[in-house]
Amino acid sequence: MMGRTIVIDPGRCIGCQACVSACRECDSHRGKSMIHLDYLDQGGSVASSPTVCMHCEDPVAPCAQVCPAEAILVTPDGVVHDADKSRCIGCGNCVNACPMGVPKIDLAAKLQFKCNLCYDRTSYGLAPMCATVCPTGSIFYGTLEELRTERPGVEVASTFDFDGSIISTGVAMVVPRGRPVDEPLPGGAGEHARVTGSPQPAGHLEPSADNVLGDPL
Amino acid sequence: MRPVLVGVVTALVLCAAIYLGSRELHNFDSALAPYAIASVFLAFGIAYRYTAWISSPGARRLFKKGWGAALSWRNLRRAPTALPRMIATYLGFQKFLGARSRARWAAHQLIFWGCLLAAAITFPLTWGWFTFTANTGAGPQYTMNIWGLPVVEFNALSLLGWVLFHGLDIAAVLVIAGATYFLIRRMRDREASTGQRFGYDLVPLLALIIISVTGLLLTFSSVALHGGGYEFLAVLHMAAVVLTLLYLPFGKFFHIAQRPAAVGMQLFKYTEHGEIRHCRNCGEPIDTTAYVDNLRATMRDLKLDFDGLAEVCPRCKRLRRGQAYRSTVKPGF
């Protein structure tokens, strides 16, 4: 886990899409949101979960490892960057290798997009757009100490178990107090997600889950 | 070790080509020797860097599959125009850049065609492959020879003559216009300046502008100053070109060598097999079967043993993780 990072608490998410809208305003990818907001139980409850790039630390950035064009840079501060525009060939390896389902691809532009922890802001000490606007603190940006000042005794975890493959990440998630912090979070690899194909609760908003922009395949 | 070997062999092949193409150095212009020597180092650098690049699992597999698709007889029969069409639209006119931004596409086209024109003139000249001969001492009737063989005869005072002798000036104007646009964008635009590095992002643009400006000043010196300052400018121009050629394989310019991989990728992905792999969970199409199998093999090469997840669409990956969190970590939030 990075020193100053994003901590996600899906339990606080109310699915308002403020993070999606704010991300779209970011200067480095104007008009396109890099954050995913998924409704986990559409039609059944309001449960929703935001997903930013988790900035995988070990194994380091699978997206960068599978990239055939050396387009994804990992800076010494642990941030996994979006694709270098001069190198990305738009193959989509990163999109499908990412165990978290984060990168997006624009097939016409032959370019990958992904959350870069709002590097234009965080490299100057500002919080990312999503964390700045989240009204419930579901997306928090800061150190663990700062989080604990706001939420005394809170615990976080930053390892995931994908069917025995353990991935530790730079971004963390809140876990209930008392849960062993070194116990990995479930990646859900062995399970079948309940397909949530019913209409979006937010009316006709375009789903932020769309990873393929442009003509699919 | 292998990249060094490939680099040395490539450099030696170029040396042999220079020797033979200049008719055993008969046509070699020793005033241009620093450029020719730099191009030999460039050949070494490109081959070295390229071999090192394609030794990584992702690039190695794509390299094999891409060339396999490009040279496939079956593909050629099924889609005979696919390869030349992609080379023209993708590598030549760079349509994908237009989808990113029309202004960037236009500026990049200026740089691309300018550099291509300059390279097409400069390299054969410095290698002694192009020579210009005149029957009378001062012309104006010239013959252009390639490898010592006469190719075209022209009047130096005609339009063709002007274009031939000012090709590098035209290239310089194109490159200055394009590179200046990108330089201004890098200073003003936060999308471009986020995470930009001086050596990687700004040096290439500055190098292109310095080469082009000093090149134009050479013409200015000979036309307007009767050669005043020509020798100094020639050294300055040569230093800029030589340093840029040496830098080329190791910085941003290496994308010139990498970009054709995209054509191989497109051919391999979409031309070879039409079969589509669908998400194991929701049935949405992910990508072509050949591509997904190749990605899974790449992941196994890299010991990323969650390669089975490549057959689940990104959305289902997130839903699975979110639902698992909701059912086992923070039940019923």
Boltz contact constraints between the chains, C-beta under 6 A:
constraints:
  - contact:
      token1: [A, 11]
      token2: [B, 330]
      max_distance: 6.0
  - contact:
      token1: [A, 11]
      token2: [B, 333]
      max_distance: 6.0
  - contact:
      token1: [A, 27]
      token2: [B, 190]
      max_distance: 6.0
  - contact:
      token1: [A, 27]
      token2: [B, 191]
      max_distance: 6.0
  - contact:
      token1: [A, 28]
      token2: [B, 191]
      max_distance: 6.0
  - contact:
      token1: [A, 28]
      token2: [B, 194]
      max_distance: 6.0
  - contact:
      token1: [A, 36]
      token2: [B, 318]
      max_distance: 6.0
  - contact:
      token1: [A, 38]
      token2: [B, 318]
      max_distance: 6.0
  - contact:
      token1: [A, 38]
      token2: [B, 319]
      max_distance: 6.0
  - contact:
      token1: [A, 38]
      token2: [B, 322]
      max_distance: 6.0
  - contact:
      token1: [A, 40]
      token2: [B, 322]
      max_distance: 6.0
  - contact:
      token1: [A, 40]
      token2: [B, 323]
      max_distance: 6.0
  - contact:
      token1: [A, 40]
      token2: [B, 326]
      max_distance: 6.0
  - contact:
      token1: [A, 47]
      token2: [B, 326]
      max_distance: 6.0
  - contact:
      token1: [A, 49]
      token2: [B, 322]
      max_distance: 6.0
  - contact:
      token1: [A, 51]
      token2: [B, 318]
      max_distance: 6.0
  - contact:
      token1: [A, 62]
      token2: [B, 304]
      max_distance: 6.0
  - contact:
      token1: [A, 65]
      token2: [B, 302]
      max_distance: 6.0
  - contact:
      token1: [A, 66]
      token2: [B, 58]
      max_distance: 6.0
  - contact:
      token1: [A, 66]
      token2: [B, 298]
      max_distance: 6.0
  - contact:
      token1: [A, 67]
      token2: [B, 58]
      max_distance: 6.0
  - contact:
      token1: [A, 68]
      token2: [B, 58]
      max_distance: 6.0
  - contact:
      token1: [A, 68]
      token2: [B, 59]
      max_distance: 6.0
  - contact:
      token1: [A, 68]
      token2: [B, 62]
      max_distance: 6.0
  - contact:
      token1: [A, 69]
      token2: [B, 258]
      max_distance: 6.0
  - contact:
      token1: [A, 86]
      token2: [B, 252]
      max_distance: 6.0
  - contact:
      token1: [A, 86]
      token2: [B, 255]
      max_distance: 6.0
  - contact:
      token1: [A, 87]
      token2: [B, 255]
      max_distance: 6.0
  - contact:
      token1: [A, 89]
      token2: [B, 261]
      max_distance: 6.0
  - contact:
      token1: [A, 89]
      token2: [B, 262]
      max_distance: 6.0
  - contact:
      token1: [A, 89]
      token2: [B, 265]
      max_distance: 6.0
  - contact:
      token1: [A, 91]
      token2: [B, 265]
      max_distance: 6.0
  - contact:
      token1: [A, 93]
      token2: [B, 295]
      max_distance: 6.0
  - contact:
      token1: [A, 96]
      token2: [B, 295]
      max_distance: 6.0
  - contact:
      token1: [A, 96]
      token2: [B, 310]
      max_distance: 6.0
  - contact:
      token1: [A, 97]
      token2: [B, 299]
      max_distance: 6.0
  - contact:
      token1: [A, 99]
      token2: [B, 306]
      max_distance: 6.0
  - contact:
      token1: [A, 99]
      token2: [B, 309]
      max_distance: 6.0
  - contact:
      token1: [A, 101]
      token2: [B, 314]
      max_distance: 6.0
  - contact:
      token1: [A, 101]
      token2: [B, 317]
      max_distance: 6.0
  - contact:
      token1: [A, 101]
      token2: [B, 318]
      max_distance: 6.0
  - contact:
      token1: [A, 108]
      token2: [B, 99]
      max_distance: 6.0
  - contact:
      token1: [A, 109]
      token2: [B, 96]
      max_distance: 6.0
  - contact:
      token1: [A, 109]
      token2: [B, 99]
      max_distance: 6.0
  - contact:
      token1: [A, 109]
      token2: [B, 100]
      max_distance: 6.0
  - contact:
      token1: [A, 110]
      token2: [B, 96]
      max_distance: 6.0
  - contact:
      token1: [A, 119]
      token2: [B, 194]
      max_distance: 6.0
  - contact:
      token1: [A, 119]
      token2: [B, 195]
      max_distance: 6.0
  - contact:
      token1: [A, 120]
      token2: [B, 190]
      max_distance: 6.0
  - contact:
      token1: [A, 120]
      token2: [B, 194]
      max_distance: 6.0
  - contact:
      token1: [A, 162]
      token2: [B, 306]
      max_distance: 6.0
  - contact:
      token1: [A, 165]
      token2: [B, 305]
      max_distance: 6.0
  - contact:
      token1: [A, 165]
      token2: [B, 306]
      max_distance: 6.0
  - contact:
      token1: [A, 175]
      token2: [B, 329]
      max_distance: 6.0
  - contact:
      token1: [A, 176]
      token2: [B, 330]
      max_distance: 6.0
  - contact:
      token1: [A, 186]
      token2: [B, 324]
      max_distance: 6.0
  - contact:
      token1: [A, 186]
      token2: [B, 328]
      max_distance: 6.0
  - contact:
      token1: [A, 187]
      token2: [B, 321]
      max_distance: 6.0
  - contact:
      token1: [A, 188]
      token2: [B, 320]
      max_distance: 6.0
  - contact:
      token1: [A, 188]
      token2: [B, 321]
      max_distance: 6.0
  - contact:
      token1: [A, 188]
      token2: [B, 324]
      max_distance: 6.0
  - contact:
      token1: [A, 191]
      token2: [B, 320]
      max_distance: 6.0
  - contact:
      token1: [A, 192]
      token2: [B, 281]
      max_distance: 6.0
  - contact:
      token1: [A, 193]
      token2: [B, 281]
      max_distance: 6.0
  - contact:
      token1: [A, 193]
      token2: [B, 316]
      max_distance: 6.0
  - contact:
      token1: [A, 193]
      token2: [B, 319]
      max_distance: 6.0
  - contact:
      token1: [A, 193]
      token2: [B, 320]
      max_distance: 6.0
  - contact:
      token1: [A, 193]
      token2: [B, 323]
      max_distance: 6.0
  - contact:
      token1: [A, 195]
      token2: [B, 282]
      max_distance: 6.0
  - contact:
      token1: [A, 209]
      token2: [B, 315]
      max_distance: 6.0
  - contact:
      token1: [A, 211]
      token2: [B, 314]
      max_distance: 6.0
  - contact:
      token1: [A, 217]
      token2: [B, 285]
      max_distance: 6.0
